[in-house]
Amino acid sequence: MYKQFLARLASWHIDSPAGHHFEKLISGLGALIAIYIIGSVNNQVVPDLGTPLVIASMGASAVLLFAVPHSPLTQPWPLLGGQFICATIGVTCAKYLENPLIAAAAAVGLAIFVMYYLRCLHPPGGATALAAVVGGPAVHDLGYAYVVAPVMLDACTIIAIGVIFNYIFPWRRYPTALARHKEPADVLPHVGEEMRSPIGENDIRYALRKMESFVDISEQDLQQIYELALHHAESARMNPEQIVLGRFYSNGRTGSDWAVRRVIDESGIDTPEKDRVIFRVSAGAGAKSTGTCTRREFAQWAKHEVELVDGTWVKCP
């Protein structure tokens, strides 16, 4: 029972975002600078409101803006529109719903609903809406002025800091409209027409719509990830010269598609189109069957050479 609990707990673990240590350092530094400046501005403009409450949702915005500056959730319209809508809804609920618990729940629920339809989903806005209800007399006395200062004042300030700070680093551009969208040839080294992705942005846009769920990644970034993954997969393929008589090869797939083939005969002809191999499927899909193909086609199928060690197929060093 104890081991099962630990296994289940481990399955909930999510690896930290990829990236160089320097990237993580500058993300934290950007947030530090932004929150310090926002707190200083708030102390001058709304000194009686209380800095910790004012910058609570801005702390969440800072995580998005400086840790994932290319996220659709933190672009200028989601940030500005989301904070404005959430603050307005929060103040309205606080003014017209007497029960604080109902007002708080309605503020957050309505904020999400409206942000979805206005395409300005910004998660920290939920804290902004909630603060308008549970922020106490200091916030309630502001009324709709709460929307202007501190909320929109803070939102404009953090966007300005985000633009300036991220511009210092060439690989970080905020907003993403400032980034030049790279073509596959710019992203991938030595990419030729035969390696270009058959999937374009329109295809990705269609797939995202069909998912009927919000995905926190831009179409351009998703396209670039696919191109890089495709290049990595292609570069990992074997060359025809590596296909040797008598050796075993795997396609490297998982599940029912996995298979191991052994080259049992070859033509030995130098012409690539006529240089054929005969193979037997030693394990996996189609086990014990035989087939023939060109050496080049076999190399395109093979992921790596394998060997049988203590009853288990392992990748050759």
Phi, psi and omega in degrees: 000316180296317180294323178296321178296317179295321179296318178295320179296320180294328180291340178277351182290136176242128180299146178294154182304143179291161178143159179288154179301325179295323178298318180291326179294314182290334175296314178294322179295319178299316179295320179301312181297316184296313182292324178296315181293317179298317178299320179294318179295317180297322180296333179275321186272314181232067186294337184272356186277331181099109185302316183303319181289319185298316188266009182301307181289334178292332176296319177292321177297323180295323178301314180292313188293324184257336178272322179226068185297343180266003181292139176300335183289344186239011176291163187308315181293313176301321182290308181291310181296317180297315180294320180296311181297315182295319179295317180295314179295319179299315179295318180298315179296321180295326184280325191247355175247116188288322181285117184299324181292316178295319181297318181295314180295317180295323182298313182289316181297313179294324180299314179297315182301313182289319180300321178303311185287334178265007176056044177224048181292119181221102187310319179299342178300332178299321177292325178296315178296318181295320181297328179295335181268314187258010184286351178090181185303324183299320179283317181298323180295333179290329184063224182285352173295338176301329180294320183283306180220117023262347195300299183290329175299314179294319181297315179295321180296314183290329176293316179299317178295320180298318179297312183292313185294313182291335180292338180296329185253117188303329183275355178245122178229126177226127356290169184294344177297339179280346181274138176279122179289123184273137172284159181308322181295332178281328184279318188256137177285135174057040180271131179251177182299326183290344180257000178298145182291134175284354182256127180252180182297324178297323178294318179293320178298319178296316181297320179295322178293321182292335180292335179056034178211145182287132178242125186276065175200141181284158179298322181294317179293322179295321177297317181293321177299317180296317180297317180294319178295320179297317179297319180296318180295319181291320181291338180277352180292155182275156174271151179305328181295340182274352180274109188241142180302134175090350183264165184252145181220147179240151176277356174071009180277176180241164176070214186288347181275348183292142178203155175236129178242147175241132177283116184253349177196161181208156181277327180075014179278139184288332182292122184304322183289337184251352181283101186248156175232151173248133185230158173239136178280112185274334181199157177086207184301126179077025183308140178074359176274164179236163179197173178219149178197173176287158179298325179294317179295322178296318180296325177291328178285320186286139175262319179195164176279143181229167175215155182270118181235115179052042177082006181235135178279121182235153179290135179289142180292000000 
